[in-house]
Amino acid sequence: MLRIAVTDRSPTPPRLGEHRAESIGGHGVFIVDCLAQRWGTRPEGEGKTVWADLTLSPQNRGLRRRGDAPPG
């Protein structure tokens, strides 16, 4: 499991609304909801932190930094 989190200054919680592919913007929560095993928010100062838990597949357990050569 990999947890990612992003903090911003806005106290407004993200909202998973109806996704419209032709819309400009509003895709972030939709993408997180599709990819994450679970996600949520927590208050952080005057803003919030949005977190998401992603399942790592067996071939991705040995994470590499961008630019590193693949193993083997």
PDB file of N, CA, C and O in Angstrom:
ATOM      1  N   MET A   1       0.857  -1.175   0.000  1.00  0.00           N
ATOM      2  CA  MET A   1       0.000   0.000   0.000  1.00  0.00           C
ATOM      3  C   MET A   1       0.900   1.234   0.000  1.00  0.00           C
ATOM      4  O   MET A   1       1.910   1.274   0.702  1.00  0.00           O
ATOM      5  N   LEU A   2       0.539   2.206  -0.766  1.00  0.00           N
ATOM      6  CA  LEU A   2       1.246   3.480  -0.823  1.00  0.00           C
ATOM      7  C   LEU A   2       0.236   4.572  -0.515  1.00  0.00           C
ATOM      8  O   LEU A   2      -0.807   4.652  -1.163  1.00  0.00           O
ATOM      9  N   ARG A   3       0.535   5.420   0.472  1.00  0.00           N
ATOM     10  CA  ARG A   3      -0.348   6.546   0.789  1.00  0.00           C
ATOM     11  C   ARG A   3       0.289   7.816   0.245  1.00  0.00           C
ATOM     12  O   ARG A   3       1.461   8.101   0.495  1.00  0.00           O
ATOM     13  N   ILE A   4      -0.507   8.570  -0.503  1.00  0.00           N
ATOM     14  CA  ILE A   4      -0.081   9.882  -0.967  1.00  0.00           C
ATOM     15  C   ILE A   4      -1.003  10.910  -0.320  1.00  0.00           C
ATOM     16  O   ILE A   4      -2.156  10.614  -0.009  1.00  0.00           O
ATOM     17  N   ALA A   5      -0.488  12.110  -0.123  1.00  0.00           N
ATOM     18  CA  ALA A   5      -1.282  13.160   0.513  1.00  0.00           C
ATOM     19  C   ALA A   5      -0.879  14.512  -0.052  1.00  0.00           C
ATOM     20  O   ALA A   5       0.290  14.755  -0.352  1.00  0.00           O
ATOM     21  N   VAL A   6      -1.863  15.383  -0.192  1.00  0.00           N
ATOM     22  CA  VAL A   6      -1.651  16.741  -0.683  1.00  0.00           C
ATOM     23  C   VAL A   6      -2.381  17.688   0.260  1.00  0.00           C
ATOM     24  O   VAL A   6      -3.537  17.456   0.613  1.00  0.00           O
ATOM     25  N   THR A   7      -1.702  18.752   0.665  1.00  0.00           N
ATOM     26  CA  THR A   7      -2.276  19.739   1.577  1.00  0.00           C
ATOM     27  C   THR A   7      -2.436  21.062   0.849  1.00  0.00           C
ATOM     28  O   THR A   7      -1.560  21.469   0.085  1.00  0.00           O
ATOM     29  N   ASP A   8      -3.558  21.733   1.088  1.00  0.00           N
ATOM     30  CA  ASP A   8      -3.734  23.080   0.554  1.00  0.00           C
ATOM     31  C   ASP A   8      -4.380  23.968   1.610  1.00  0.00           C
ATOM     32  O   ASP A   8      -4.745  23.499   2.689  1.00  0.00           O
ATOM     33  N   ARG A   9      -4.515  25.230   1.299  1.00  0.00           N
ATOM     34  CA  ARG A   9      -5.018  26.208   2.279  1.00  0.00           C
ATOM     35  C   ARG A   9      -6.533  26.328   2.297  1.00  0.00           C
ATOM     36  O   ARG A   9      -7.089  26.998   3.167  1.00  0.00           O
ATOM     37  N   SER A  10      -7.202  25.692   1.355  1.00  0.00           N
ATOM     38  CA  SER A  10      -8.654  25.811   1.283  1.00  0.00           C
ATOM     39  C   SER A  10      -9.316  24.828   2.240  1.00  0.00           C
ATOM     40  O   SER A  10      -8.987  23.642   2.228  1.00  0.00           O
ATOM     41  N   PRO A  11     -10.247  25.303   3.073  1.00  0.00           N
ATOM     42  CA  PRO A  11     -10.967  24.391   3.960  1.00  0.00           C
ATOM     43  C   PRO A  11     -12.092  23.637   3.256  1.00  0.00           C
ATOM     44  O   PRO A  11     -12.683  22.728   3.838  1.00  0.00           O
ATOM     45  N   THR A  12     -12.395  24.005   2.004  1.00  0.00           N
ATOM     46  CA  THR A  12     -13.481  23.370   1.264  1.00  0.00           C
ATOM     47  C   THR A  12     -13.104  21.931   0.901  1.00  0.00           C
ATOM     48  O   THR A  12     -12.087  21.708   0.244  1.00  0.00           O
ATOM     49  N   PRO A  13     -13.904  20.968   1.318  1.00  0.00           N
ATOM     50  CA  PRO A  13     -13.573  19.573   0.999  1.00  0.00           C
ATOM     51  C   PRO A  13     -13.772  19.281  -0.485  1.00  0.00           C
ATOM     52  O   PRO A  13     -14.616  19.901  -1.133  1.00  0.00           O
ATOM     53  N   PRO A  14     -12.993  18.334  -1.029  1.00  0.00           N
ATOM     54  CA  PRO A  14     -13.198  17.967  -2.431  1.00  0.00           C
ATOM     55  C   PRO A  14     -14.561  17.297  -2.591  1.00  0.00           C
ATOM     56  O   PRO A  14     -15.101  16.724  -1.645  1.00  0.00           O
ATOM     57  N   ARG A  15     -15.098  17.378  -3.784  1.00  0.00           N
ATOM     58  CA  ARG A  15     -16.422  16.823  -4.038  1.00  0.00           C
ATOM     59  C   ARG A  15     -16.357  15.943  -5.276  1.00  0.00           C
ATOM     60  O   ARG A  15     -15.915  16.373  -6.341  1.00  0.00           O
ATOM     61  N   LEU A  16     -16.802  14.714  -5.118  1.00  0.00           N
ATOM     62  CA  LEU A  16     -16.875  13.800  -6.244  1.00  0.00           C
ATOM     63  C   LEU A  16     -18.237  13.984  -6.898  1.00  0.00           C
ATOM     64  O   LEU A  16     -19.248  13.458  -6.434  1.00  0.00           O
ATOM     65  N   GLY A  17     -18.235  14.736  -7.975  1.00  0.00           N
ATOM     66  CA  GLY A  17     -19.481  14.990  -8.686  1.00  0.00           C
ATOM     67  C   GLY A  17     -19.555  14.143  -9.941  1.00  0.00           C
ATOM     68  O   GLY A  17     -18.773  13.211 -10.129  1.00  0.00           O
ATOM     69  N   GLU A  18     -20.497  14.479 -10.785  1.00  0.00           N
ATOM     70  CA  GLU A  18     -20.619  13.782 -12.056  1.00  0.00           C
ATOM     71  C   GLU A  18     -19.431  14.149 -12.929  1.00  0.00           C
ATOM     72  O   GLU A  18     -19.145  15.332 -13.115  1.00  0.00           O
ATOM     73  N   HIS A  19     -18.740  13.159 -13.466  1.00  0.00           N
ATOM     74  CA  HIS A  19     -17.566  13.410 -14.302  1.00  0.00           C
ATOM     75  C   HIS A  19     -17.995  13.620 -15.745  1.00  0.00           C
ATOM     76  O   HIS A  19     -18.771  12.841 -16.299  1.00  0.00           O
ATOM     77  N   ARG A  20     -17.477  14.685 -16.342  1.00  0.00           N
ATOM     78  CA  ARG A  20     -17.748  14.967 -17.756  1.00  0.00           C
ATOM     79  C   ARG A  20     -16.409  15.131 -18.448  1.00  0.00           C
ATOM     80  O   ARG A  20     -15.694  16.105 -18.208  1.00  0.00           O
ATOM     81  N   ALA A  21     -16.072  14.194 -19.294  1.00  0.00           N
ATOM     82  CA  ALA A  21     -14.766  14.170 -19.954  1.00  0.00           C
ATOM     83  C   ALA A  21     -14.485  15.452 -20.738  1.00  0.00           C
ATOM     84  O   ALA A  21     -13.329  15.857 -20.858  1.00  0.00           O
ATOM     85  N   GLU A  22     -15.516  16.088 -21.266  1.00  0.00           N
ATOM     86  CA  GLU A  22     -15.309  17.286 -22.083  1.00  0.00           C
ATOM     87  C   GLU A  22     -15.089  18.553 -21.241  1.00  0.00           C
ATOM     88  O   GLU A  22     -14.757  19.604 -21.788  1.00  0.00           O
ATOM     89  N   SER A  23     -15.268  18.461 -19.940  1.00  0.00           N
ATOM     90  CA  SER A  23     -15.100  19.622 -19.054  1.00  0.00           C
ATOM     91  C   SER A  23     -13.634  19.979 -18.885  1.00  0.00           C
ATOM     92  O   SER A  23     -12.757  19.116 -18.924  1.00  0.00           O
ATOM     93  N   ILE A  24     -13.389  21.255 -18.700  1.00  0.00           N
ATOM     94  CA  ILE A  24     -12.053  21.719 -18.360  1.00  0.00           C
ATOM     95  C   ILE A  24     -11.992  21.770 -16.845  1.00  0.00           C
ATOM     96  O   ILE A  24     -12.763  22.492 -16.213  1.00  0.00           O
ATOM     97  N   GLY A  25     -11.086  21.012 -16.261  1.00  0.00           N
ATOM     98  CA  GLY A  25     -10.965  20.971 -14.807  1.00  0.00           C
ATOM     99  C   GLY A  25     -11.981  20.031 -14.185  1.00  0.00           C
ATOM    100  O   GLY A  25     -12.896  19.535 -14.842  1.00  0.00           O
ATOM    101  N   GLY A  26     -11.783  19.803 -12.887  1.00  0.00           N
ATOM    102  CA  GLY A  26     -12.709  18.961 -12.148  1.00  0.00           C
ATOM    103  C   GLY A  26     -12.465  17.473 -12.290  1.00  0.00           C
ATOM    104  O   GLY A  26     -13.343  16.668 -11.980  1.00  0.00           O
ATOM    105  N   HIS A  27     -11.275  17.094 -12.758  1.00  0.00           N
ATOM    106  CA  HIS A  27     -10.998  15.677 -12.988  1.00  0.00           C
ATOM    107  C   HIS A  27     -10.211  15.029 -11.848  1.00  0.00           C
ATOM    108  O   HIS A  27     -10.161  13.802 -11.759  1.00  0.00           O
ATOM    109  N   GLY A  28      -9.604  15.824 -10.984  1.00  0.00           N
ATOM    110  CA  GLY A  28      -8.711  15.293  -9.958  1.00  0.00           C
ATOM    111  C   GLY A  28      -9.355  14.291  -9.022  1.00  0.00           C
ATOM    112  O   GLY A  28      -8.821  13.198  -8.832  1.00  0.00           O
ATOM    113  N   VAL A  29     -10.482  14.633  -8.436  1.00  0.00           N
ATOM    114  CA  VAL A  29     -11.144  13.737  -7.488  1.00  0.00           C
ATOM    115  C   VAL A  29     -11.639  12.485  -8.214  1.00  0.00           C
ATOM    116  O   VAL A  29     -11.604  11.391  -7.650  1.00  0.00           O
ATOM    117  N   PHE A  30     -12.093  12.633  -9.444  1.00  0.00           N
ATOM    118  CA  PHE A  30     -12.529  11.487 -10.236  1.00  0.00           C
ATOM    119  C   PHE A  30     -11.372  10.509 -10.440  1.00  0.00           C
ATOM    120  O   PHE A  30     -11.544   9.301 -10.272  1.00  0.00           O
ATOM    121  N   ILE A  31     -10.200  11.022 -10.800  1.00  0.00           N
ATOM    122  CA  ILE A  31      -9.025  10.168 -11.018  1.00  0.00           C
ATOM    123  C   ILE A  31      -8.617   9.491  -9.717  1.00  0.00           C
ATOM    124  O   ILE A  31      -8.358   8.288  -9.701  1.00  0.00           O
ATOM    125  N   VAL A  32      -8.556  10.249  -8.629  1.00  0.00           N
ATOM    126  CA  VAL A  32      -8.199   9.673  -7.331  1.00  0.00           C
ATOM    127  C   VAL A  32      -9.191   8.574  -6.955  1.00  0.00           C
ATOM    128  O   VAL A  32      -8.788   7.505  -6.496  1.00  0.00           O
ATOM    129  N   ASP A  33     -10.476   8.831  -7.146  1.00  0.00           N
ATOM    130  CA  ASP A  33     -11.496   7.852  -6.789  1.00  0.00           C
ATOM    131  C   ASP A  33     -11.364   6.571  -7.620  1.00  0.00           C
ATOM    132  O   ASP A  33     -11.620   5.477  -7.116  1.00  0.00           O
ATOM    133  N   CYS A  34     -10.968   6.702  -8.877  1.00  0.00           N
ATOM    134  CA  CYS A  34     -10.788   5.526  -9.744  1.00  0.00           C
ATOM    135  C   CYS A  34      -9.560   4.707  -9.363  1.00  0.00           C
ATOM    136  O   CYS A  34      -9.593   3.478  -9.421  1.00  0.00           O
ATOM    137  N   LEU A  35      -8.484   5.372  -8.976  1.00  0.00           N
ATOM    138  CA  LEU A  35      -7.215   4.689  -8.737  1.00  0.00           C
ATOM    139  C   LEU A  35      -7.007   4.220  -7.304  1.00  0.00           C
ATOM    140  O   LEU A  35      -6.305   3.237  -7.068  1.00  0.00           O
ATOM    141  N   ALA A  36      -7.608   4.911  -6.352  1.00  0.00           N
ATOM    142  CA  ALA A  36      -7.321   4.647  -4.938  1.00  0.00           C
ATOM    143  C   ALA A  36      -8.170   3.511  -4.386  1.00  0.00           C
ATOM    144  O   ALA A  36      -9.327   3.329  -4.765  1.00  0.00           O
ATOM    145  N   GLN A  37      -7.569   2.761  -3.491  1.00  0.00           N
ATOM    146  CA  GLN A  37      -8.300   1.752  -2.736  1.00  0.00           C
ATOM    147  C   GLN A  37      -9.298   2.460  -1.810  1.00  0.00           C
ATOM    148  O   GLN A  37     -10.439   2.029  -1.640  1.00  0.00           O
ATOM    149  N   ARG A  38      -8.823   3.566  -1.220  1.00  0.00           N
ATOM    150  CA  ARG A  38      -9.664   4.434  -0.395  1.00  0.00           C
ATOM    151  C   ARG A  38      -9.003   5.801  -0.344  1.00  0.00           C
ATOM    152  O   ARG A  38      -7.799   5.923  -0.566  1.00  0.00           O
ATOM    153  N   TRP A  39      -9.797   6.837  -0.049  1.00  0.00           N
ATOM    154  CA  TRP A  39      -9.261   8.185   0.073  1.00  0.00           C
ATOM    155  C   TRP A  39     -10.152   8.986   1.010  1.00  0.00           C
ATOM    156  O   TRP A  39     -11.288   8.608   1.293  1.00  0.00           O
ATOM    157  N   GLY A  40      -9.609  10.100   1.484  1.00  0.00           N
ATOM    158  CA  GLY A  40     -10.382  10.936   2.381  1.00  0.00           C
ATOM    159  C   GLY A  40      -9.678  12.262   2.622  1.00  0.00           C
ATOM    160  O   GLY A  40      -8.676  12.573   1.978  1.00  0.00           O
ATOM    161  N   THR A  41     -10.209  13.036   3.551  1.00  0.00           N
ATOM    162  CA  THR A  41      -9.633  14.328   3.899  1.00  0.00           C
ATOM    163  C   THR A  41      -9.537  14.453   5.413  1.00  0.00           C
ATOM    164  O   THR A  41     -10.229  13.764   6.162  1.00  0.00           O
ATOM    165  N   ARG A  42      -8.668  15.342   5.833  1.00  0.00           N
ATOM    166  CA  ARG A  42      -8.566  15.679   7.252  1.00  0.00           C
ATOM    167  C   ARG A  42      -8.207  17.163   7.343  1.00  0.00           C
ATOM    168  O   ARG A  42      -7.497  17.677   6.478  1.00  0.00           O
ATOM    169  N   PRO A  43      -8.686  17.852   8.373  1.00  0.00           N
ATOM    170  CA  PRO A  43      -8.334  19.263   8.559  1.00  0.00           C
ATOM    171  C   PRO A  43      -6.831  19.405   8.772  1.00  0.00           C
ATOM    172  O   PRO A  43      -6.198  18.556   9.399  1.00  0.00           O
ATOM    173  N   GLU A  44      -6.278  20.475   8.249  1.00  0.00           N
ATOM    174  CA  GLU A  44      -4.847  20.748   8.404  1.00  0.00           C
ATOM    175  C   GLU A  44      -4.687  22.257   8.543  1.00  0.00           C
ATOM    176  O   GLU A  44      -4.751  22.991   7.556  1.00  0.00           O
ATOM    177  N   GLY A  45      -4.479  22.716   9.782  1.00  0.00           N
ATOM    178  CA  GLY A  45      -4.409  24.158  10.009  1.00  0.00           C
ATOM    179  C   GLY A  45      -5.718  24.793   9.583  1.00  0.00           C
ATOM    180  O   GLY A  45      -6.789  24.375  10.024  1.00  0.00           O
ATOM    181  N   GLU A  46      -5.635  25.804   8.724  1.00  0.00           N
ATOM    182  CA  GLU A  46      -6.855  26.437   8.218  1.00  0.00           C
ATOM    183  C   GLU A  46      -7.308  25.814   6.904  1.00  0.00           C
ATOM    184  O   GLU A  46      -8.304  26.249   6.325  1.00  0.00           O
ATOM    185  N   GLY A  47      -6.588  24.799   6.428  1.00  0.00           N
ATOM    186  CA  GLY A  47      -6.925  24.141   5.166  1.00  0.00           C
ATOM    187  C   GLY A  47      -7.273  22.680   5.384  1.00  0.00           C
ATOM    188  O   GLY A  47      -7.947  22.317   6.347  1.00  0.00           O
ATOM    189  N   LYS A  48      -6.793  21.846   4.459  1.00  0.00           N
ATOM    190  CA  LYS A  48      -7.090  20.413   4.529  1.00  0.00           C
ATOM    191  C   LYS A  48      -5.975  19.617   3.872  1.00  0.00           C
ATOM    192  O   LYS A  48      -5.184  20.149   3.092  1.00  0.00           O
ATOM    193  N   THR A  49      -5.928  18.341   4.198  1.00  0.00           N
ATOM    194  CA  THR A  49      -5.073  17.385   3.515  1.00  0.00           C
ATOM    195  C   THR A  49      -5.981  16.333   2.899  1.00  0.00           C
ATOM    196  O   THR A  49      -6.859  15.787   3.568  1.00  0.00           O
ATOM    197  N   VAL A  50      -5.764  16.057   1.632  1.00  0.00           N
ATOM    198  CA  VAL A  50      -6.474  14.981   0.936  1.00  0.00           C
ATOM    199  C   VAL A  50      -5.475  13.844   0.786  1.00  0.00           C
ATOM    200  O   VAL A  50      -4.364  14.048   0.296  1.00  0.00           O
ATOM    201  N   TRP A  51      -5.871  12.643   1.207  1.00  0.00           N
ATOM    202  CA  TRP A  51      -4.978  11.490   1.151  1.00  0.00           C
ATOM    203  C   TRP A  51      -5.637  10.377   0.339  1.00  0.00           C
ATOM    204  O   TRP A  51      -6.860  10.315   0.219  1.00  0.00           O
ATOM    205  N   ALA A  52      -4.797   9.501  -0.215  1.00  0.00           N
ATOM    206  CA  ALA A  52      -5.293   8.362  -0.975  1.00  0.00           C
ATOM    207  C   ALA A  52      -4.355   7.183  -0.767  1.00  0.00           C
ATOM    208  O   ALA A  52      -3.134   7.343  -0.773  1.00  0.00           O
ATOM    209  N   ASP A  53      -4.930   6.002  -0.583  1.00  0.00           N
ATOM    210  CA  ASP A  53      -4.162   4.759  -0.465  1.00  0.00           C
ATOM    211  C   ASP A  53      -4.233   4.018  -1.789  1.00  0.00           C
ATOM    212  O   ASP A  53      -5.318   3.707  -2.282  1.00  0.00           O
ATOM    213  N   LEU A  54      -3.068   3.737  -2.361  1.00  0.00           N
ATOM    214  CA  LEU A  54      -2.976   3.021  -3.630  1.00  0.00           C
ATOM    215  C   LEU A  54      -2.383   1.640  -3.388  1.00  0.00           C
ATOM    216  O   LEU A  54      -1.445   1.488  -2.605  1.00  0.00           O
ATOM    217  N   THR A  55      -2.925   0.652  -4.051  1.00  0.00           N
ATOM    218  CA  THR A  55      -2.395  -0.702  -3.954  1.00  0.00           C
ATOM    219  C   THR A  55      -1.233  -0.835  -4.921  1.00  0.00           C
ATOM    220  O   THR A  55      -1.346  -0.470  -6.091  1.00  0.00           O
ATOM    221  N   LEU A  56      -0.114  -1.359  -4.431  1.00  0.00           N
ATOM    222  CA  LEU A  56       1.032  -1.582  -5.290  1.00  0.00           C
ATOM    223  C   LEU A  56       0.950  -2.978  -5.880  1.00  0.00           C
ATOM    224  O   LEU A  56       0.725  -3.954  -5.164  1.00  0.00           O
ATOM    225  N   SER A  57       1.132  -3.066  -7.172  1.00  0.00           N
ATOM    226  CA  SER A  57       1.155  -4.385  -7.800  1.00  0.00           C
ATOM    227  C   SER A  57       2.511  -5.025  -7.515  1.00  0.00           C
ATOM    228  O   SER A  57       3.470  -4.309  -7.226  1.00  0.00           O
ATOM    229  N   PRO A  58       2.617  -6.350  -7.589  1.00  0.00           N
ATOM    230  CA  PRO A  58       3.883  -7.026  -7.263  1.00  0.00           C
ATOM    231  C   PRO A  58       5.074  -6.477  -8.049  1.00  0.00           C
ATOM    232  O   PRO A  58       6.164  -6.359  -7.491  1.00  0.00           O
ATOM    233  N   GLN A  59       4.897  -6.137  -9.329  1.00  0.00           N
ATOM    234  CA  GLN A  59       6.024  -5.637 -10.106  1.00  0.00           C
ATOM    235  C   GLN A  59       6.408  -4.215  -9.738  1.00  0.00           C
ATOM    236  O   GLN A  59       7.481  -3.765 -10.142  1.00  0.00           O
ATOM    237  N   ASN A  60       5.583  -3.479  -8.986  1.00  0.00           N
ATOM    238  CA  ASN A  60       5.889  -2.102  -8.609  1.00  0.00           C
ATOM    239  C   ASN A  60       6.343  -1.965  -7.164  1.00  0.00           C
ATOM    240  O   ASN A  60       6.488  -0.842  -6.680  1.00  0.00           O
ATOM    241  N   ARG A  61       6.569  -3.048  -6.469  1.00  0.00           N
ATOM    242  CA  ARG A  61       6.962  -2.954  -5.062  1.00  0.00           C
ATOM    243  C   ARG A  61       8.356  -2.393  -4.889  1.00  0.00           C
ATOM    244  O   ARG A  61       8.635  -1.756  -3.873  1.00  0.00           O
ATOM    245  N   GLY A  62       9.233  -2.608  -5.843  1.00  0.00           N
ATOM    246  CA  GLY A  62      10.566  -2.013  -5.789  1.00  0.00           C
ATOM    247  C   GLY A  62      10.548  -0.716  -6.568  1.00  0.00           C
ATOM    248  O   GLY A  62      11.042  -0.662  -7.694  1.00  0.00           O
ATOM    249  N   LEU A  63       9.986   0.329  -5.988  1.00  0.00           N
ATOM    250  CA  LEU A  63       9.830   1.600  -6.688  1.00  0.00           C
ATOM    251  C   LEU A  63      11.178   2.200  -7.042  1.00  0.00           C
ATOM    252  O   LEU A  63      12.139   2.104  -6.278  1.00  0.00           O
ATOM    253  N   ARG A  64      11.233   2.819  -8.207  1.00  0.00           N
ATOM    254  CA  ARG A  64      12.460   3.477  -8.673  1.00  0.00           C
ATOM    255  C   ARG A  64      12.192   4.962  -8.834  1.00  0.00           C
ATOM    256  O   ARG A  64      11.055   5.388  -9.034  1.00  0.00           O
ATOM    257  N   ARG A  65      13.252   5.734  -8.744  1.00  0.00           N
ATOM    258  CA  ARG A  65      13.137   7.154  -9.054  1.00  0.00           C
ATOM    259  C   ARG A  65      13.129   7.324 -10.559  1.00  0.00           C
ATOM    260  O   ARG A  65      13.694   6.512 -11.292  1.00  0.00           O
ATOM    261  N   ARG A  66      12.488   8.379 -11.011  1.00  0.00           N
ATOM    262  CA  ARG A  66      12.457   8.671 -12.430  1.00  0.00           C
ATOM    263  C   ARG A  66      13.892   8.773 -12.942  1.00  0.00           C
ATOM    264  O   ARG A  66      14.728   9.413 -12.304  1.00  0.00           O
ATOM    265  N   GLY A  67      14.183   8.163 -14.060  1.00  0.00           N
ATOM    266  CA  GLY A  67      15.523   8.206 -14.626  1.00  0.00           C
ATOM    267  C   GLY A  67      16.400   7.039 -14.224  1.00  0.00           C
ATOM    268  O   GLY A  67      17.426   6.800 -14.860  1.00  0.00           O
ATOM    269  N   ASP A  68      16.023   6.296 -13.171  1.00  0.00           N
ATOM    270  CA  ASP A  68      16.800   5.111 -12.795  1.00  0.00           C
ATOM    271  C   ASP A  68      16.609   4.025 -13.856  1.00  0.00           C
ATOM    272  O   ASP A  68      15.530   3.885 -14.433  1.00  0.00           O
ATOM    273  N   ALA A  69      17.654   3.277 -14.095  1.00  0.00           N
ATOM    274  CA  ALA A  69      17.567   2.175 -15.054  1.00  0.00           C
ATOM    275  C   ALA A  69      16.691   1.072 -14.485  1.00  0.00           C
ATOM    276  O   ALA A  69      16.737   0.811 -13.283  1.00  0.00           O
ATOM    277  N   PRO A  70      15.889   0.415 -15.329  1.00  0.00           N
ATOM    278  CA  PRO A  70      15.095  -0.701 -14.846  1.00  0.00           C
ATOM    279  C   PRO A  70      15.983  -1.847 -14.386  1.00  0.00           C
ATOM    280  O   PRO A  70      17.089  -2.018 -14.899  1.00  0.00           O
ATOM    281  N   PRO A  71      15.508  -2.636 -13.418  1.00  0.00           N
ATOM    282  CA  PRO A  71      16.340  -3.739 -12.943  1.00  0.00           C
ATOM    283  C   PRO A  71      16.570  -4.788 -14.024  1.00  0.00           C
ATOM    284  O   PRO A  71      15.731  -5.004 -14.899  1.00  0.00           O
ATOM    285  N   GLY A  72      17.746  -5.440 -13.937  1.00  0.00           N
ATOM    286  CA  GLY A  72      18.056  -6.601 -14.731  1.00  0.00           C
ATOM    287  C   GLY A  72      18.494  -6.357 -16.096  1.00  0.00           C
ATOM    288  O   GLY A  72      18.776  -7.302 -16.832  1.00  0.00           O
TER     289      GLY A  72
END
